[in-house]
Amino acid sequence: MADNSGDLGSFLAGFVIGGLIGAGVALLMAPQSGEETRALIADKSIELRDRAVETAEEAQSRAGEFASQTAEAYDQQVQRIQAAVDAGKKPPKKDAEAPAEEAPAES
């Protein structure tokens, strides 16, 4: 998998935090009455909560997919290792001809 997922997460976190700061400054600097500002803050907080729930659900879904992929890769690797171990336990095949013995090399 690529390492870009961490970069994307950092970007999205910065984007959301920047948006919140910008929205807060806009609310405080806007020429509105206190009642209108409080209503706007309440609306924005509900909107933010909904986005947070949506983002959390998406993150949970991605984590589940990643866990599933990891479990599948783990199972495949266990099968490969088990096959290699089983192959190592089998006695070597005996050929009809015995291998010729090599003479020791003289120096």
N, C-alpha and C positions, 0 to 999 in steps of 0.2 A: 504494500500500500504506500501511497505517497505521503510525504511529510507536510503536504500543503494543508491538511485538515486543521492543524494547529494554527497556521497562519490565518486561515479563514475564520476560525473561532476568535482569534485576537482582533481581527478586523471588525467582526460583527459586534464584539463586546465594546470596542472603542466607538463604533458607530452608534450603538444604543446609548452608551454613557454620554457621548457628545450631544445626541438628540435630546436626552433628558436635561442636560445642562442648558442647552439652547432654549428648550421649552420653558424651563424655570425662569431664565432671564427674561424671556419674552413676556411671561405672565407678570413678572414683577415690574417691568418697565412699561407695560401697556397702560394707556389712559382709560381705565375702567373703574367702576365703583367696586368697593370691597365685596359686595354681594355677587356681582357678576364674576369677579375674579375667583371667588370661592366656588361658584358653580362650575366655572371653567376648569379649575383644579380638580374638582370631583369627577368631572367628565373625563379628563385626561388620565386621572388615576385609574379609573375603571378600564379605560382603553389600554393603559400600560399593563394592568393586571391580566387582561385578556391576552395580550401579546406574550407576556411572560409564561402563561399557562400553555399557550400554543408552542412556544419555543421549548419549554420543558418536555412537552409531549413528543416533539420532533427529536429532541436529544435522546429521550428514552427509547424511541423507535430505532434510532441509529445505533444506540448502544446494544439493543437487542439483536439487530442485524449483525453487528460486529461480533457479538458473543456467539451467535449461531455459526458464522463463518469460521471463527476461531475453533469452536468445538468440532466442526467438520474437518478442518485441517489437522487438528489433533488426532482425530480418529483415523484419518488416512495415514498419518505418520506412524501411529501405533501399529496399524496393519502392516506397513512396510517393514518396520523393525521386527515385528513378530515373524513375518515371512523370512527375513534374513536370519533370524535366530533359528527358526525351524530348518532352514537350508543348511545352516552350520552344524546342526545336530545329526544330520543324515551322514551315514558312513560314505566315504568316497567310493566312486564306482571303480570296480576292478576291471582293468583292461585285459584282453586276452594275452597281450604281450607285456612283460614287465619292462619298465623303463630301463634303458641302459645306464649302468653306473658310470659316473664320470670319474676319470682318473684325476687324482689331485694334481693341481698345477705345480710345476717345479719352478723354483726361482732361479 
